[in-house]
């Protein structure tokens, strides 16, 4: 079988699972202005940083109790396994949360990178780390997520990108190569009719811009 991608790297909350974390509520509880949570927390005094991370961890613990896989997730992962596509998780959540996901739903991934890694999204380092482990070029990989950091991370690493749109959630898909609102649509992007000549042409143009930028 001719594979369109040899690796797929997926965000966890809001992509592999239904959205469970309320980031607006977290931001209000910590007392942070709009912006990147991790960046804003890093600007706080040490004691306030520790408090902020305790609040986030409390929300993550609660989210684990309510965690549900996206419909069709198990089937998509099985299709990737059958065809030899490497599957990774890239999340700003903790390793413990990923372990909980795998244990609760009997899932297995080829790699997982969490916020314990030296870099977090949107830095391309986590994606490049996984691809190096697998010996797969960025051009043969797809980064999937429901937030702008996922798209920025994939594009910075040189992968194709797919924005996963959850019902009733904001649209952060500007700049993504593909869009999906279900695991069935994501399956089609990997294996079926949504892999169109027009989409591939757009992908080639964006890849060309990425390479030109890297040579400057």
C-alpha positions as CSV (number, residue, x, y, z in Angstrom):
1,X,0.0,0.0,0.0
2,X,1.3,3.4,-1.0
3,X,1.3,5.5,2.2
4,X,0.6,9.3,2.0
5,X,2.2,9.8,5.4
6,X,4.6,7.5,7.4
7,X,4.0,9.2,10.7
8,X,1.2,11.0,12.5
9,X,1.7,13.1,15.6
10,X,-1.4,14.0,17.6
11,X,-2.3,16.3,20.4
12,X,-4.1,14.7,23.3
13,X,-6.9,16.8,24.9
14,X,-9.3,18.0,22.2
15,X,-7.8,15.7,19.5
16,X,-7.3,12.1,20.7
17,X,-9.9,12.9,23.4
18,X,-12.9,15.1,23.5
19,X,-12.0,18.5,25.0
20,X,-12.0,18.4,28.8
21,X,-9.7,21.2,29.9
22,X,-11.3,24.7,30.3
23,X,-8.3,26.9,29.6
24,X,-10.3,30.1,30.0
25,X,-11.3,29.0,33.5
26,X,-7.7,28.0,34.3
27,X,-6.4,31.4,33.2
28,X,-9.0,33.2,35.3
29,X,-8.2,31.1,38.4
30,X,-4.5,31.8,38.1
31,X,-5.1,35.4,37.3
32,X,-3.3,35.5,33.9
33,X,-3.9,37.9,31.0
34,X,-4.6,36.5,27.5
35,X,-1.7,34.8,25.9
36,X,0.3,31.6,26.0
37,X,-0.2,30.0,29.4
38,X,3.3,28.6,29.7
39,X,4.9,31.9,28.7
40,X,2.7,33.9,31.0
41,X,3.5,31.6,33.9
42,X,7.2,31.8,33.3
43,X,6.9,35.6,33.8
44,X,5.6,35.2,37.4
45,X,7.7,35.1,40.6
46,X,8.8,31.6,41.6
47,X,6.2,31.2,44.3
48,X,3.4,32.3,41.9
49,X,4.7,29.9,39.2
50,X,4.4,27.0,41.7
51,X,0.9,28.0,42.6
52,X,-0.1,28.3,38.9
53,X,1.2,24.8,38.1
54,X,-0.7,23.4,41.1
55,X,-3.9,24.9,39.7
56,X,-3.2,23.4,36.3
57,X,-2.4,20.0,37.8
58,X,-5.7,20.1,39.7
59,X,-7.6,20.7,36.5
60,X,-5.7,18.0,34.7
61,X,-6.5,15.5,37.5
62,X,-10.2,16.4,37.3
63,X,-10.1,16.1,33.5
64,X,-8.7,12.6,33.7
65,X,-11.9,11.5,35.5
66,X,-14.0,12.8,32.6
67,X,-11.8,11.7,29.8
68,X,-13.4,10.3,26.7
69,X,-11.9,9.3,23.4
70,X,-13.1,11.0,20.2
71,X,-15.5,8.7,18.4
72,X,-13.5,6.6,15.9
73,X,-10.2,7.1,17.6
74,X,-9.5,3.4,18.3
75,X,-10.4,2.5,14.7
76,X,-8.0,5.2,13.3
77,X,-5.2,4.1,15.5
78,X,-5.8,0.5,14.5
79,X,-5.7,1.5,10.8
80,X,-2.3,3.2,11.4
81,X,-1.0,0.2,13.2
82,X,-2.1,-2.1,10.3
83,X,-0.4,0.0,7.7
84,X,2.8,0.7,9.6
85,X,2.2,4.4,10.2
86,X,4.0,5.5,13.3
87,X,1.8,7.3,15.9
88,X,3.0,9.8,18.5
89,X,1.4,12.0,21.1
90,X,2.6,15.5,21.6
91,X,1.0,17.3,24.5
92,X,1.6,20.0,27.0
93,X,0.1,17.7,29.6
94,X,2.1,15.5,31.9
95,X,3.6,12.0,31.3
96,X,1.3,10.8,34.1
97,X,-1.7,12.0,32.1
98,X,-0.6,10.2,29.0
99,X,0.1,7.0,31.0
100,X,-3.5,7.3,32.4
101,X,-4.9,7.6,28.9
102,X,-3.1,4.6,27.7
103,X,-4.0,2.5,30.7
104,X,-7.7,3.6,30.7
105,X,-8.3,2.9,27.1
106,X,-5.7,0.2,26.4
107,X,-3.8,2.3,23.9
108,X,-0.2,2.1,22.7
109,X,1.8,4.7,20.9
110,X,5.2,4.7,19.3
111,X,6.3,7.7,21.2
112,X,4.9,10.4,23.5
113,X,6.4,13.8,24.3
114,X,5.0,15.7,27.3
115,X,5.8,19.0,29.1
116,X,8.6,17.3,30.9
117,X,10.6,17.5,27.6
118,X,13.0,20.4,27.3
119,X,10.8,22.1,24.7
120,X,7.1,22.4,24.4
121,X,4.7,23.3,21.5
122,X,4.9,25.4,19.4
123,X,8.7,24.7,19.5
124,X,9.4,22.2,16.7
125,X,11.9,20.3,18.9
126,X,9.4,17.6,20.2
127,X,8.2,16.8,16.7
128,X,11.7,16.6,15.3
129,X,12.8,14.4,18.3
130,X,10.1,11.8,17.5
131,X,10.8,11.8,13.8
132,X,14.5,11.3,14.4
133,X,13.7,8.3,16.7
134,X,11.7,6.8,13.8
135,X,14.0,7.8,11.0
136,X,11.2,9.6,9.2
137,X,11.5,12.9,7.3
138,X,9.2,15.8,8.3
139,X,7.8,15.9,4.8
140,X,6.4,12.3,5.4
141,X,4.6,13.2,8.7
142,X,1.3,14.8,9.7
143,X,0.8,16.9,12.8
144,X,-2.8,17.0,14.1
145,X,-4.2,19.2,16.8
146,X,-7.1,21.5,17.9
147,X,-5.1,24.6,18.7
148,X,-2.8,27.1,17.0
149,X,0.3,25.7,18.8
150,X,-0.2,22.4,17.1
151,X,-0.3,24.0,13.6
152,X,2.7,26.3,14.4
153,X,4.7,23.4,15.8
154,X,4.1,21.2,12.7
155,X,4.9,24.0,10.3
156,X,8.1,24.9,12.1
157,X,9.2,21.3,12.0
158,X,8.4,21.0,8.3
159,X,5.5,18.5,8.6
160,X,2.0,18.6,7.0
161,X,-0.5,19.9,9.5
162,X,-4.2,19.2,10.2
163,X,-6.5,21.3,12.4
164,X,-9.0,19.2,14.3
165,X,-12.2,21.2,14.8
166,X,-14.3,20.3,17.8
167,X,-18.0,21.2,17.7
168,X,-18.6,24.6,19.3
169,X,-14.9,25.4,19.8
170,X,-12.9,28.2,18.3
171,X,-11.3,27.9,14.8
172,X,-7.5,28.0,14.9
173,X,-7.1,26.4,11.5
174,X,-5.5,29.3,9.6
175,X,-2.4,28.0,8.0
176,X,-3.2,24.3,8.3
177,X,-2.8,22.1,5.3
178,X,-5.9,20.1,6.2
179,X,-9.0,20.3,8.4
180,X,-10.9,17.5,10.1
181,X,-13.9,17.6,12.4
182,X,-14.0,13.8,13.1
183,X,-11.7,10.8,13.2
184,X,-13.5,9.6,10.0
185,X,-12.4,12.7,8.2
186,X,-8.9,12.4,9.5
187,X,-8.9,8.8,8.3
188,X,-9.8,10.1,4.8
189,X,-7.0,12.5,4.9
190,X,-4.6,9.6,5.7
191,X,-6.0,7.0,3.5
192,X,-8.9,8.3,1.3
193,X,-10.4,10.8,-1.0
194,X,-9.7,13.9,0.9
195,X,-6.1,13.7,-0.2
196,X,-6.7,15.8,-3.3
197,X,-4.4,17.2,-5.9
198,X,-5.3,20.7,-4.7
199,X,-4.3,20.0,-1.1
200,X,-1.0,18.5,-2.2
201,X,-0.3,21.5,-4.4
202,X,-0.9,23.8,-1.4
203,X,1.3,21.6,0.7
204,X,4.1,21.7,-1.9
205,X,3.9,25.5,-2.0
206,X,4.1,25.8,1.8
207,X,7.0,23.4,2.0
208,X,8.8,25.5,-0.6
209,X,8.4,28.6,1.5
210,X,9.6,26.7,4.6
211,X,12.8,25.6,2.8
212,X,13.4,29.0,1.4
213,X,13.1,30.6,4.9
214,X,15.5,28.0,6.3
215,X,18.2,28.9,3.7
216,X,18.0,32.6,4.5
